[in-house]
Amino acid sequence: MTRRTLGMVLLAVVLAGGPLIAAVSAQDKTLYIPLLVYRTGPYAPSGTPLANGLRDYLTLLNERDGGINGVKITVEECETQYDTKQGVECYERLKSKNPLVVNPYSTGITYQLIPKAAVDKIPVHSMGYGMTASADGRWFPWVFNFPTTYWSQASAFVKYVGQQEGGLDKLKGKKIVHVFHNSPYGKEANPTLEELARRHGFELTLLPVDHPGQEQKATWLQVRRINPHWIYVSGWGVMNQVAVKEAGAINFPMQNMIGNWWTGSEADVIPSGEAAKGYKSTAFTAPGQNFKVIQDILKHVYDKGKGAGDKATVGEVLYNRGVVNMMFDTEAIRLAMTNFKTQSPTGEQVRWGFEHLNVTEKRLEELGMKGFTRAVKISCDDHEGNGPVMIQQWDGKKWAIVSDWIEPMRDVVRPKLEAAAVEEGKKLGYTQRDCAKEK
Amino acid sequence: MIYREAGHFKTSYASDQAIFPIVQDRWFVMAALGVAFVVPPLFAGEYWLQAVLIPFLVYALAALGLNLLTGYAGQLSLGTGGFMAVGAYSAFKLTTAFPGLNIVLVFLLAGLVAAAVGVLFGIPSLRIKGFYLAVATLAAQFFLIWLFNKVGWFVNYSSSGTATAPPRTMLGVMVTGPQATAGVRYLVALSLVVVLALVAKNLVRGRVGRSWMAIRDRDIAAEIIGIKPLETKLLAFAVSSFYCGVAGAELLFLYLGSVETLAFDINLSFLVLFMVIIGGLGSVLGSFLGAAFIVLVPIFLTNAPHWIGLGLPTDTQKQIELMVFGGLIVFFLIVEPSGLARLWSITKEKLRLWPFPH
C-alpha cells in the first residue's frame, strides 16, 4: 500500500470515527463523578489500590443497583501523579462536565481546590486528609473531611500508646518519634503531638523525610541513636515501604511502630518480608474480603470482567478505603436526590446532602458494610464527624484489626481546630456562617 | 518578495536600531500583542486561561531568565527552581509584611532578593565551568528548598507549611487571591512578561549582552580584551535570578494561589532547562517557543486520545505521554540542535528570498 493510500485510509477511519465520538459523548442524564488518581509516579503504590476501590464501588452501584435512585453514574479518571499542577489542570478540564463531588487525594491539591470549590460550587470531600481546619463547617461550607482528621488521629495515637503503657500518666519521660513526609500533609500531626507532649510529659522528636522518601538512611540512624519507645509514621507512596524496611534494619520492635491510616497497607509491608511482622497502623476501615459489599463487588463487577484492577487486590487496606470513600459520596448524592426530588442534582444540593449526611449502623448493614467502618453524622459546624480510629496490625500475611474504636481527644483537638479554621478562613477572606440560622 | 528589508529606508538612528527592522515583523508583533491582550480575557474559557496560558507566561519568564544565563552567558545552571522559590517566598513575606504595597512592586522587589541570592550562588562560576558549575547550582537548588522547608518563618509559621497568596487589589480590581478572575491574572502576567522581555531583548543587543556572549564563546580571550569576568558573570547570575524570582512570585500569586516547596523541586529546574534547550539557547524568542512546547505538548497528549475517541486507561495514557514527550525532545535535538528558534529564523530567511530560492 502506498503512503498516499495509507493516508487516505487513516483519514477515512478518523472521519468515520467522528460520529462515534458524537454518540459516545451524547449525554443521557447521568451523575458525573471524576476521580483524581495516581497510577503512575512515586505515589502509585498507594494510589493504585485506592483508585481501584473508588472505581469498583461505583461500577458495583451501576451494575447491581442501576446507579443511584435509578440514575447511572459516569466515572472518569484523571491522572495527577500527586502533582499539584497536574491536579489543578485535571480539575479545570473536568469542571465543565458538572462534577457532583471531587476527591483530590492529595493534601497539596486540596489546598488548591478549597478556594476554587466555593466559587465553582463543587463540594470537596477530602476523606481523612486535606486541610484539617476545614472540619469547621462554619468557615468552610464546601469542604468535608469526615470521618476523621489528622489531629484527631494524632490524639488517638497518643491515647492508644497510653493504653498500651498502662495509662496516660505512664507516658511521662517516654520517647516518641514522629517520622513524617516533609510536606503539608506530613506536618499536619505535629502541632497536636507537640501539645500532647506538653500535657503528658513525653519526649517528642520530629524527623522529616523529603519527597519522595526513598532516602531515609540518615533519618533512621538518628532514630537508632534516640532509641524511642514508640514511633509514629506519616508517610505516603514509596516512603512507607522504605520506612518499614529501615525500621526492620535497625531492629526496632515493630509492634511499637504505628503508621497513620495512609501508612499501613499491603504495598508498604510486603517488600520488607518477615521484618515487617507486627507493624501496626491506624485505620478507619476494616481490611479483608469478609464483607457483603466486597463479595458483591467480586460477584457483580469482577465476575463480569469490569474490575478496575487485579482480583487478588480486592479487600486490601487502601482498596477498602476507596470503597468507603465512594460509599459516603454516593450516600450524600442519594440524600440530595431524595430530598430535593431530582434526577440531576446540582453541586449546591449535593453539598446540602453532605452536610446532612447521617450514615447509621443500620444503613451500613443494609449496604453490606457491617463492621466495615463506623456510623457517621455530619452537621453544619462539624464536617469531621468526630472520627474515631482503630489499630490494625500486619501478621506477616494479612492486616487485622487489633483494637476497638479509639475516640480522639476532642477537648484537645476541637479548640485548636476552631482557632485554625478562623486563621485559614480569614486568609481566604471568608466570613463565619451562623449554623443556628440555617436549616 | 514581500518580506524583506529592501525598500525600507531608515532615516534616523532610532529606526536603524529598532528591534524588528523589517516592517512586516513589527506589524505582526504589534498585532500579536494586541490579540494577546484582548482575545483571551474576553473569549478564552477558564481552562485555557488557568491551565495553559498563565502557566505558559510564568514558564516563559523563567525560561527567559535561564536563557540569559545559560544561552547568552554560557553558565549552565540547575538552580532555577530554587531561585523561583526565593522569589515566591520573598514576595509572600514582603506582601504580608507590607500589605499596602503595590503587588507589581512586590514582584520586582522579590526579584531583587532573588538576584542577590543568585549572585551568592553564582560566585563558584568564577572558578568552575560547564558541567561542574551545574553541580554547584544543583547545591543551590537543594539548599534553598531545604531552607524553605525547615524554617517556618518563610510561611509565617502556618500550620500547613504552605504559603497562600493573600488577596490584593490593583486599581480597584482584585489581582491575587481566590476572588481574582483568571482573565485579570492573565493580563497582569502578560504585561510583566512583555515589559521584562523587552528589557531582556535590549540587554542582549547591547554592551552587556555582547560581553556575556564573549564570555560564553571564549572567556580567556574576553578577559584579555578587557571584559571583567567577575562582574560579567555575576551580573548574568543576578539578572537571570531576577527573572526567575519574578517568575516564581508569579507562580505563587498568579498561577497556583498557594504553594508548597514541592512545586519548586528539581523537576522544575530540569523542565525550564528543557524549555531553553528545545526553544533555542541564546534566543529571546526561543524561551517563548520552548515554554509553549513544554506546556502545550503534555496537554495535547492528554486530550488527544479523547478527541479521536480512543479511551485508554489513565496510567497507560500517562506513560505514553512521558514516552512521546521524551521522544519528541530527542527528535528535536537530533533534527535541530539549535532549537525551535533556529527553525523560525530559517523560515524567515527563506521568506526573505521567496519566491526566488537562490
Chai-1 contact restraints between the chains, C-beta under 6 A:
chainA,res_idxA,chainB,res_idxB,connection_type,confidence,min_distance_angstrom,max_distance_angstrom,comment,restraint_id
A,G17,B,G309,contact,1.0,0.0,6.0,A-B,restraint_1
A,L20,B,G309,contact,1.0,0.0,6.0,A-B,restraint_2
A,I21,B,G309,contact,1.0,0.0,6.0,A-B,restraint_3
A,R39,B,D315,contact,1.0,0.0,6.0,A-B,restraint_4
A,T40,B,D315,contact,1.0,0.0,6.0,A-B,restraint_5
A,T40,B,K318,contact,1.0,0.0,6.0,A-B,restraint_6
A,E77,B,T314,contact,1.0,0.0,6.0,A-B,restraint_7
A,E79,B,T314,contact,1.0,0.0,6.0,A-B,restraint_8
A,E79,B,K318,contact,1.0,0.0,6.0,A-B,restraint_9
A,T84,B,A263,contact,1.0,0.0,6.0,A-B,restraint_10
A,E89,B,A51,contact,1.0,0.0,6.0,A-B,restraint_11
A,E92,B,Y47,contact,1.0,0.0,6.0,A-B,restraint_12
A,E92,B,Q50,contact,1.0,0.0,6.0,A-B,restraint_13
A,E92,B,A51,contact,1.0,0.0,6.0,A-B,restraint_14
A,R93,B,Y47,contact,1.0,0.0,6.0,A-B,restraint_15
A,G108,B,E260,contact,1.0,0.0,6.0,A-B,restraint_16
A,Y111,B,T162,contact,1.0,0.0,6.0,A-B,restraint_17
A,Y111,B,S258,contact,1.0,0.0,6.0,A-B,restraint_18
A,P115,B,P178,contact,1.0,0.0,6.0,A-B,restraint_19
A,N182,B,N149,contact,1.0,0.0,6.0,A-B,restraint_20
A,S183,B,E260,contact,1.0,0.0,6.0,A-B,restraint_21
A,S183,B,L262,contact,1.0,0.0,6.0,A-B,restraint_22
A,P184,B,S160,contact,1.0,0.0,6.0,A-B,restraint_23
A,P184,B,G161,contact,1.0,0.0,6.0,A-B,restraint_24
A,P184,B,T162,contact,1.0,0.0,6.0,A-B,restraint_25
A,P184,B,E260,contact,1.0,0.0,6.0,A-B,restraint_26
A,K187,B,G161,contact,1.0,0.0,6.0,A-B,restraint_27
A,P191,B,S159,contact,1.0,0.0,6.0,A-B,restraint_28
A,H211,B,L262,contact,1.0,0.0,6.0,A-B,restraint_29
A,A420,B,S159,contact,1.0,0.0,6.0,A-B,restraint_30
A,K427,B,T164,contact,1.0,0.0,6.0,A-B,restraint_31
A,L428,B,P178,contact,1.0,0.0,6.0,A-B,restraint_32
A,G429,B,P167,contact,1.0,0.0,6.0,A-B,restraint_33
